[in-house]
């Protein structure tokens, strides 16, 4: 495997890992209520180690009942997710570097393993020295 193909393989693994971790909530969500309007806002960040996807949702009262108007029916409203391209690229770079290191480590381990084998098994993929059928 050439150096460029190793890099492309690591980059693909990095993008896949970044997209997979975009489903993981990376920090505590903020929950803020506005007393004058009676509405609340919740913000959640997703992505690990750097958050690159943000979800914001609101709740606002539809109508309040009861003697003190404290029993309110809340209507949730979620905004479309926001994506930060710069932090997405940072996450991808982190996972691509990690993947490239794993590819190099696996390559070195493979070479060291076959360097210790008897001469008849070297370079033949460990098939006992015979011809592959």
C-alpha positions as YAML, in Angstrom:
chain: A
units: angstrom
residues:
- id: 1
  name: UNK
  ca: [0.00, 0.00, 0.00]
- id: 2
  name: UNK
  ca: [1.51, 3.30, -1.07]
- id: 3
  name: UNK
  ca: [1.88, 6.33, 1.13]
- id: 4
  name: UNK
  ca: [-0.92, 8.25, -0.61]
- id: 5
  name: UNK
  ca: [-3.33, 5.32, -0.40]
- id: 6
  name: UNK
  ca: [-2.56, 4.99, 3.34]
- id: 7
  name: UNK
  ca: [-3.31, 8.67, 3.77]
- id: 8
  name: UNK
  ca: [-6.59, 8.43, 1.82]
- id: 9
  name: UNK
  ca: [-7.59, 5.36, 3.84]
- id: 10
  name: UNK
  ca: [-6.82, 7.22, 7.09]
- id: 11
  name: UNK
  ca: [-8.77, 10.26, 5.86]
- id: 12
  name: UNK
  ca: [-11.81, 8.12, 5.06]
- id: 13
  name: UNK
  ca: [-11.60, 6.52, 8.51]
- id: 14
  name: UNK
  ca: [-11.27, 9.99, 10.05]
- id: 15
  name: UNK
  ca: [-14.37, 11.30, 8.28]
- id: 16
  name: UNK
  ca: [-16.34, 8.18, 9.27]
- id: 17
  name: UNK
  ca: [-15.27, 8.50, 12.91]
- id: 18
  name: UNK
  ca: [-16.13, 12.21, 12.94]
- id: 19
  name: UNK
  ca: [-19.60, 11.56, 11.53]
- id: 20
  name: UNK
  ca: [-20.14, 8.74, 14.04]
- id: 21
  name: UNK
  ca: [-19.14, 10.91, 17.01]
- id: 22
  name: UNK
  ca: [-21.47, 13.65, 15.77]
- id: 23
  name: UNK
  ca: [-24.23, 11.60, 17.42]
- id: 24
  name: UNK
  ca: [-22.55, 11.83, 20.84]
- id: 25
  name: UNK
  ca: [-23.46, 14.76, 23.07]
- id: 26
  name: UNK
  ca: [-20.10, 16.27, 23.99]
- id: 27
  name: UNK
  ca: [-21.02, 18.68, 26.79]
- id: 28
  name: UNK
  ca: [-23.74, 19.61, 29.20]
- id: 29
  name: UNK
  ca: [-26.74, 21.20, 27.56]
- id: 30
  name: UNK
  ca: [-27.65, 24.75, 28.47]
- id: 31
  name: UNK
  ca: [-31.20, 25.29, 29.61]
- id: 32
  name: UNK
  ca: [-32.32, 28.91, 29.94]
- id: 33
  name: UNK
  ca: [-35.80, 30.13, 30.78]
- id: 34
  name: UNK
  ca: [-37.08, 33.62, 30.08]
- id: 35
  name: UNK
  ca: [-39.43, 34.64, 32.88]
- id: 36
  name: UNK
  ca: [-41.17, 37.45, 31.01]
- id: 37
  name: UNK
  ca: [-42.19, 35.36, 28.01]
- id: 38
  name: UNK
  ca: [-42.52, 32.05, 29.85]
- id: 39
  name: UNK
  ca: [-40.43, 30.27, 27.24]
- id: 40
  name: UNK
  ca: [-37.26, 28.19, 27.62]
- id: 41
  name: UNK
  ca: [-34.31, 27.45, 25.38]
- id: 42
  name: UNK
  ca: [-32.20, 24.29, 25.42]
- id: 43
  name: UNK
  ca: [-28.89, 24.10, 23.54]
- id: 44
  name: UNK
  ca: [-27.05, 20.80, 22.99]
- id: 45
  name: UNK
  ca: [-23.63, 20.29, 21.39]
- id: 46
  name: UNK
  ca: [-22.62, 17.13, 19.57]
- id: 47
  name: UNK
  ca: [-19.24, 15.83, 18.37]
- id: 48
  name: UNK
  ca: [-16.18, 14.50, 20.16]
- id: 49
  name: UNK
  ca: [-13.54, 15.75, 21.02]
- id: 50
  name: UNK
  ca: [-14.64, 19.07, 19.47]
- id: 51
  name: UNK
  ca: [-18.35, 19.91, 19.18]
- id: 52
  name: UNK
  ca: [-19.29, 20.63, 15.57]
- id: 53
  name: UNK
  ca: [-23.08, 20.12, 15.59]
- id: 54
  name: UNK
  ca: [-25.49, 22.23, 17.65]
- id: 55
  name: UNK
  ca: [-29.16, 21.64, 18.32]
- id: 56
  name: UNK
  ca: [-31.35, 24.39, 19.76]
- id: 57
  name: UNK
  ca: [-34.90, 23.80, 20.91]
- id: 58
  name: UNK
  ca: [-37.46, 26.11, 22.47]
- id: 59
  name: UNK
  ca: [-40.55, 25.59, 24.54]
- id: 60
  name: UNK
  ca: [-43.20, 28.23, 24.87]
- id: 61
  name: UNK
  ca: [-46.55, 28.20, 26.67]
- id: 62
  name: UNK
  ca: [-49.70, 27.63, 24.64]
- id: 63
  name: UNK
  ca: [-52.03, 28.46, 27.46]
- id: 64
  name: UNK
  ca: [-51.99, 28.45, 31.22]
- id: 65
  name: UNK
  ca: [-54.73, 27.27, 33.53]
- id: 66
  name: UNK
  ca: [-55.29, 27.00, 37.24]
- id: 67
  name: UNK
  ca: [-55.96, 29.59, 39.90]
- id: 68
  name: UNK
  ca: [-52.50, 31.19, 39.61]
- id: 69
  name: UNK
  ca: [-51.96, 30.40, 35.90]
- id: 70
  name: UNK
  ca: [-49.02, 28.13, 36.77]
- id: 71
  name: UNK
  ca: [-50.19, 24.99, 35.00]
- id: 72
  name: UNK
  ca: [-48.99, 25.67, 31.47]
- id: 73
  name: UNK
  ca: [-49.11, 23.53, 28.34]
- id: 74
  name: UNK
  ca: [-45.71, 23.85, 26.68]
- id: 75
  name: UNK
  ca: [-45.21, 23.57, 22.94]
- id: 76
  name: UNK
  ca: [-41.73, 22.37, 21.87]
- id: 77
  name: UNK
  ca: [-40.05, 23.85, 18.82]
- id: 78
  name: UNK
  ca: [-36.71, 22.64, 17.44]
- id: 79
  name: UNK
  ca: [-34.55, 24.65, 15.08]
- id: 80
  name: UNK
  ca: [-32.64, 22.87, 12.29]
- id: 81
  name: UNK
  ca: [-29.18, 21.71, 13.40]
- id: 82
  name: UNK
  ca: [-26.26, 24.09, 12.96]
- id: 83
  name: UNK
  ca: [-22.93, 22.75, 11.70]
- id: 84
  name: UNK
  ca: [-19.51, 24.34, 12.20]
- id: 85
  name: UNK
  ca: [-17.23, 23.40, 9.29]
- id: 86
  name: UNK
  ca: [-14.00, 24.50, 11.01]
- id: 87
  name: UNK
  ca: [-14.51, 22.30, 14.08]
- id: 88
  name: UNK
  ca: [-15.71, 19.45, 11.83]
- id: 89
  name: UNK
  ca: [-12.38, 19.67, 9.98]
- id: 90
  name: UNK
  ca: [-10.49, 19.75, 13.31]
- id: 91
  name: UNK
  ca: [-12.30, 16.59, 14.40]
- id: 92
  name: UNK
  ca: [-11.58, 14.95, 11.04]
- id: 93
  name: UNK
  ca: [-7.90, 15.89, 11.29]
- id: 94
  name: UNK
  ca: [-7.73, 14.44, 14.81]
- id: 95
  name: UNK
  ca: [-9.26, 11.11, 13.79]
- id: 96
  name: UNK
  ca: [-7.36, 10.93, 10.48]
- id: 97
  name: UNK
  ca: [-4.05, 11.42, 12.33]
- id: 98
  name: UNK
  ca: [-5.04, 8.74, 14.83]
- id: 99
  name: UNK
  ca: [-6.05, 6.38, 12.00]
- id: 100
  name: UNK
  ca: [-2.82, 7.01, 10.08]
- id: 101
  name: UNK
  ca: [-0.86, 6.14, 13.23]
- id: 102
  name: UNK
  ca: [-2.82, 2.92, 13.57]
- id: 103
  name: UNK
  ca: [-2.14, 2.02, 9.92]
- id: 104
  name: UNK
  ca: [1.61, 2.61, 10.40]
- id: 105
  name: UNK
  ca: [1.61, 0.64, 13.64]
- id: 106
  name: UNK
  ca: [-0.19, -2.27, 11.98]
- id: 107
  name: UNK
  ca: [2.29, -2.21, 9.09]
- id: 108
  name: UNK
  ca: [5.29, -2.29, 11.45]
- id: 109
  name: UNK
  ca: [3.74, -5.04, 13.56]
- id: 110
  name: UNK
  ca: [3.06, -7.09, 10.42]
- id: 111
  name: UNK
  ca: [6.69, -6.74, 9.27]
- id: 112
  name: UNK
  ca: [8.06, -7.67, 12.70]
- id: 113
  name: UNK
  ca: [5.79, -10.70, 12.89]
- id: 114
  name: UNK
  ca: [6.96, -12.08, 9.55]
- id: 115
  name: UNK
  ca: [10.61, -11.24, 10.27]
- id: 116
  name: UNK
  ca: [10.51, -13.78, 13.13]
- id: 117
  name: UNK
  ca: [9.04, -16.61, 11.05]
- id: 118
  name: UNK
  ca: [11.22, -19.35, 9.53]
- id: 119
  name: UNK
  ca: [12.58, -18.57, 6.09]
- id: 120
  name: UNK
  ca: [10.08, -20.76, 4.22]
- id: 121
  name: UNK
  ca: [7.11, -18.80, 5.59]
- id: 122
  name: UNK
  ca: [8.44, -15.29, 4.98]
- id: 123
  name: UNK
  ca: [6.71, -13.32, 2.28]
- id: 124
  name: UNK
  ca: [4.18, -16.03, 1.55]
- id: 125
  name: UNK
  ca: [1.42, -14.83, 3.86]
- id: 126
  name: UNK
  ca: [1.94, -17.69, 6.29]
- id: 127
  name: UNK
  ca: [0.57, -20.47, 4.05]
- id: 128
  name: UNK
  ca: [3.22, -22.99, 5.05]
- id: 129
  name: UNK
  ca: [5.65, -22.28, 2.25]
- id: 130
  name: UNK
  ca: [3.60, -24.09, -0.35]
- id: 131
  name: UNK
  ca: [2.07, -22.62, -3.46]
- id: 132
  name: UNK
  ca: [-1.27, -20.94, -3.16]
- id: 133
  name: UNK
  ca: [-3.99, -22.79, -5.01]
...
